[in-house]
Amino acid sequence: MAKKHALRPHLRKVAAGDASDILFYPEEGYVRSKQRYHITLLSFEDEGSDCTEVQILAGPSGLQRRIAEQIAPVAGRTYWWTEEIVLVESEQLQLYFSGATASDVLNLWLQGYWVEVE
């Protein structure tokens, strides 16, 4: 069995108030060759104001699939997704804050693990 490497990143971004209000994981790009990420808990929050919606997406570049969405999340309230999300080589997780106000602080907390695969 492959060794599990824990991950618990906290991503934070100051919103521009436009379509660029997206948090990416992994931040440096896509899942590398011979790696697989298992996200077992995802939490998010807009500290400043109410968004229109938040979408959780995952997949390779240009083929992101919507996993879940939260319509009209309340500012300062943490929301979570507990269904496991698996990212394989060349995939990335995206959290899109639609309708965020410029200067809002956007947060994404992840918990899970990654493994080396052959």
FILOVEX-472032 format. One record per atom (N, C-alpha, C): residue in three letters; x, y, z. Coordinates in steps of 0.1 Angstrom, whole numbers, plus 5000, padded with zeros to 4 digits. Example, Ala and Ser with C-alpha at 12.3 -4.5 7.8 and 13.67 -1.06 7.14 Angstrom:
BEGIN
ala513249435078
ala512349555078
ala513249675078
ser512849785071
ser513749895071
ser512950005079
END
This chain:
BEGIN
met500849885000
met500050005000
met500950125000
ala500550224992
ala501350354991
ala501250435004
lys502350495007
lys502450575019
lys501650705017
lys500850745028
lys500050865027
lys500850975033
his500751095026
his501451215030
his500251315034
ala500251355046
ala499151445050
ala499251585043
leu498051645041
leu498051775036
leu496951855043
arg497251975047
arg496252065053
arg496552215050
pro496552245037
pro496852385033
pro495752475036
his496052605038
his495152715039
his495552815028
leu494552835019
leu494852925008
leu493953055011
arg494553165008
arg493953295011
arg494153385000
lys493153464996
lys493253554985
lys492453684987
val492953794983
val492153924984
val491453934971
ala490153944971
ala489353944959
ala489554074951
ala489454054938
ala489554164929
ala488054214925
gly487154124928
gly485754164925
gly485354134911
asp486054044904
asp485754004890
asp485953854889
ala486053814876
ala486053664873
ala487353604877
ser488353674882
ser489553614886
ser489553574901
asp488453574907
asp488353534922
asp488253384923
ile489353324920
ile489453174920
ile490653134928
leu490453034937
leu491552984944
leu491852844938
phe493152814936
phe493552694929
phe494352604938
tyr494152474937
tyr495052374944
tyr495252254935
pro496552214934
pro497752274939
pro497952414934
glu498452504942
glu498652644938
glu499652654927
glu500652574926
glu501752584917
glu501452524903
gly500252474901
gly499852414889
gly498952294890
tyr499252194883
tyr498452074883
tyr499151954891
val498351854894
val498951734901
val500051684892
arg501151654898
arg502351604891
arg502151454887
ser502951414878
ser503051274874
ser503351184886
lys502751074887
lys502950974897
lys502451024911
gln501451114911
gln500851154924
gln499351154922
arg498751134934
arg497251144934
arg496851214948
tyr495951304947
tyr495551384959
tyr494151334963
his493951314976
his492651284981
his492251394991
ile491351474987
ile490851584996
ile489551525003
thr489751515016
thr488651455024
thr487751555031
leu488251685032
leu487451795038
leu487851925031
leu486851995026
leu487152125020
leu486252225027
ser486852335031
ser486052445038
ser486352575031
phe485352665031
phe485652795025
phe484852905031
glu485353025029
glu484653145035
glu485053265028
asp484153355026
asp484353495022
asp484153575035
glu485253635039
glu485253705052
glu484453835051
gly484353905039
gly483854035039
gly482454055035
ser481953985025
ser480554015020
ser479953885015
asp478653895012
asp477953785007
asp478253764992
cys478553644987
cys478853624973
cys477453584967
thr477553574953
thr476353524946
thr476353374947
glu477553304945
glu477653164947
glu479153134948
val479453014953
val480752954953
val480652824946
gln481552794936
gln481552674929
gln482852594932
ile482752464934
ile483852374936
ile484052304923
leu485152314916
leu485452244903
leu486752174904
ala486852064896
ala488051994895
ala488151924881
gly489451904877
gly489651844864
gly490951894858
pro491151854845
pro492351904838
pro491952044832
ser493052104827
ser492852244821
ser491752244810
gly490852334811
gly489852344801
gly488652244802
leu488752144811
leu487752044813
leu487252034827
gln487252144834
gln486852144848
gln485452104849
arg485152014859
arg483751974861
arg483252024874
arg482052064875
arg481452124887
arg481152004897
ile481652014909
ile481451914919
ile480251954928
ala480352084932
ala479252134941
ala479252284940
glu478152344945
glu478052484946
glu477252524958
gln477552644963
gln476752694974
gln476252824969
ile474852834968
ile474252954964
ile474053054976
ala474453174973
ala474253284983
ala474853254997
pro476153224997
pro476853205010
pro476953335018
val476753325031
val476753445039
val478153475043
ala478453605043
ala479853655047
ala480153615061
gly481453575063
gly481953545076
gly481453405081
arg480853325073
arg480353195077
arg481153085069
thr481552985076
thr482352875069
thr481452775064
tyr481652735052
tyr480952625045
tyr481852515042
trp481352385041
trp482252275039
trp481652175030
trp482552095024
trp482251975016
trp482951855021
thr482251755024
thr482851635031
thr482951515022
glu482451525010
glu482651415000
glu484051414995
glu484751304994
glu486151294990
glu486251344975
ile487251424973
ile487551464959
ile488951414956
val489051334945
val490351274941
val490851344929
leu492051394929
leu492751464918
leu493851374913
val493851344901
val494951264895
val495851354886
glu496851294880
glu497851364872
glu497151464863
ser497651584862
ser497251694853
ser495951754857
glu495451724869
glu494151784874
glu494451894884
gln493451974886
gln493552084896
gln492152114902
leu492152154915
leu490952194921
leu490852344920
gln489552394917
gln489352534917
gln488152564925
leu488252674932
leu487152724940
leu486852864935
tyr485752884928
tyr485353014922
tyr484353084930
phe484653204935
phe483853294943
phe483153394933
ser481953354929
ser481253444919
ser480553554927
gly480753674923
gly480053794930
gly480853834942
ala482053794944
ala482853854956
ala483054004953
thr483154074964
thr483354214964
thr484854244965
ala485354344957
ala486754374957
ala487254404972
ser488354354975
ser489054364988
ser488554254998
asp487554174995
asp487154065004
asp488253975005
val488353915017
val489353805019
val488653675017
leu489153595008
leu488653465005
leu489553355011
asn488953255017
asn489753145023
asn489253015018
leu490252925017
leu490052785014
leu490952705023
trp490252605030
trp491052515039
trp490752375033
leu491852295032
leu491752165027
leu492352065037
gln491851945037
gln492451845046
gln492351715038
gly493451635039
gly493451505031
gly494851455031
tyr495151395020
tyr496551335018
tyr496851315004
trp498151285001
trp498551254987
trp499351124988
val499351054977
val500150934976
val500850924963
glu501950854962
glu502750824950
glu502150704944
val501850714931
val501350604923
val502250564912
glu502050444907
glu502950404896
glu502150384883
END
